[in-house]
Amino acid sequence: MIFMDNMKEKRKINVLFVIIHMEMGGSEHLVWDLIRNLDRSVFRPHVAWFYQEKPLQEFLDLDVPLFFIPKINRLDLSVMGELSGIIKDNEINVVNAHHYLSLVYSFYGCKLKNRSKLIYTEHSEWEVQAISGKWLFVGRRLLRYTDAVVGISSKVTKCLQDTFRLPGNKICTIVN
C-alpha cells in the first residue's frame, strides 16, 4: 500500500511559485490564493522567495515547502544555482515566476539545467516599462524560451506584448 501511495505522489505536478519577497502585497496574495485553491490531488505546490527571510503565517498555514533564497548582490548568480537545486531536488515540473526579477533568476535552473516548464506572470505595467537597456535585450531572449507569459490585466498583457515583442500565442491575460 505504501508503494501505491508513493506512486500517486510521484504523479502529481510539482509547481514552484517564485516571488520576490515575503510580504503580503498583490502578487503574494495572488500566489497564496492560487495555492489555497489548487487541487492537492493533482498539484504539489512549493514557494521560493528572495527578500524578508521569515515566512508569513499565511504561507506557513498552507503546509507547503517554503524556500528562502537570500539575494544579496545586484546580479546574484548564487541565487540561480540555489533555485536550480530546488527545482532538481523537488522534481519541479512547472515554475511560475512572478515579476521580471523572478523570471531572470528562475530561467537558468528551469530551462537550462532541469528542462522544466516556465511561466512568467507579470503584475505591473510600470515595472515592465522600467525595463530598459541590457535588461530589455535579456528579457526578449529569455521570453523566446519561456513557455507562457501571463499578464494580470489586459493593460499589463499589452504592455508585455509591446515591450518584449511577444507573439500572441505565447501570452494571455488571466485577470487578477
Summary of the structure (lengths in Angstrom):
residues: 176
radius of gyration: 16.0
end to end distance: 41.1
largest distance: 56.7
contacts: 543
relative contact order: 0.13
helix: 47%
strand: 20%
